[in-house]
Amino acid sequence: MLSVREKVAYGLGDTASNIVFQSVMLFLSFFYTDVFGISPAVVGTLFLVVRIFDAITDPLMGAINDRTQTKYGKFRPYLLWLAIPFGLISVLAFTTPDLSEQGKIVYAFCTYGLLMLAYTAINIPYSALGGVLTADPTERVSVQSYRFVFGMLGGLMVTAFTLPLVDWFGQGDTAKGYQLTIAAMSALGVLMFWACFAGTKERIFPPPEQDSTFWQDMASLWRNDQWRILSLAALFVLLGMVLRTTLAIYYVKYYLGRPDLITLFVTLGMVGNILGCATAQWLARRICKVKAYIGLQLLAAAICVGSFFIGQDQLILAFVAYVLWCFFLQMATPLLWAKMADIVDYGQWRTGIRITGMTYSSVVFFIKMGLALGGASAGWLLAYHGYQPGDNQSADTLQGILVSFTLLPAVAFILVAFVMKFYRLDDQAVARVRQALTQPAV
């Protein structure tokens, strides 16, 4: 069993990652539209176009990780090397130089593109590291539970402190406030990445005789049918999650008419996220991870549909529904990431090639595509429904925000549940694969 100390150290890496990830999900769209002055339609296109490059950078980074050989291992060194560049680029993305309208768009595309490239370069090796800490399936869920509890603590920092720090640092200058707030959080993130590097150890390695090319790795990945299913599920779940979380600010500010409650709303949601992640290990010990994951997606969809019928004056009910949605959806997140380690084992068993970095990077690509599609859809839907920055929105716009915040994410979660019906690596299948891999060759 892994020590609690090592699990905490690994979790700190996701605290650092989530400082940026949650900032992008919760505030970057609002920052671009209401602070930097870019139209919602352009913001939606920006989020999607940048992700096209991930189709190249993600598998490339995974392949580089699989071929990295250092005294620190294959994945840990990148946490040491890239922490400071990642922090600096995060600050640039939330900086607003005095440019023309066209210049602002170009700047946003360049800095957001660099931010996602840096996120790829540090987060893919970090994610793959979780698959080589232990071979025990139960411990894998435990590791991911620690990861996402600490990751959501980073998100809690973002939700609880971002807007107050923006006001405090900015003193009336919102743009300056965002820049200095992200700078402070990024500096803390650098220290956490270094703590993750220092406190973890890689224990699972490819077979010594493995010497595959990049294209052989790609062919091996495609032969992994369970990888294809999990990747599609990851895309849909992130699409629904990001669409809903991106629109949460607009929902509270305009539909509920309480901009003063935005910080409380998203902070309580993050508390729900943390509690959900913390409960995942308890659930996985009692119910098959696959069945649990499907059930949680359907429950999240039901809460979204129910939220559609909550009135604008039913504030407490709106808060409770959002917290419950966060709780149940995030309970499923460690289960998803634990299954990534399982499909690495399954791929090795099926093809004879172990490609941890490539497998994680490809699933992360679909996660980021879901992130991009969710953010892009939010921007496009706001534009479609006539949203204009300001306090007054038309009745049609308010209804559009409501539908986009409730019913459309529900569709995504139902699709996830449907896709996972075809996933075969339940607890018994995973045990058989592990047994086959540990048996000595005859």
Secondary structure by P-SEA (a helix, b strand, c coil): cccaaaaaaaaaaaaaaaaaaaaaaccaaaaacccccccaaaaaaaacccccccccaaaaaaaaaaaccccccccaaaaaccaaaaaaaaaaaaccccccaaaaaaaaaaaaaaaaaaaaacaaaaaaaaaaccccaaaaaaaaaaaaaaaaaaaaaaaacaaaaaaaaacccaaaaaaaaaaaaaaaaaaaaaaaaacccccccccccccccaaaaaaaaaaaaaaaaaaaaaaaaaaaaaaaaaaaaaaaacccccccaaaaaaaaaaaaaaaaaaaaaaaaacccaaaaaaaaaaaaaaaaaaaaaccccaaaaaaaaaaaaaaaaaaaaaaaaaaaaaaaaaaaaacccccaaaaaaaaaaaaaaaaaaaaaaaaaaaaaacccccccccaaaaaaaaaaacaaaaaaaaaaaaaaccccccaaaaaaaaaaaacccc
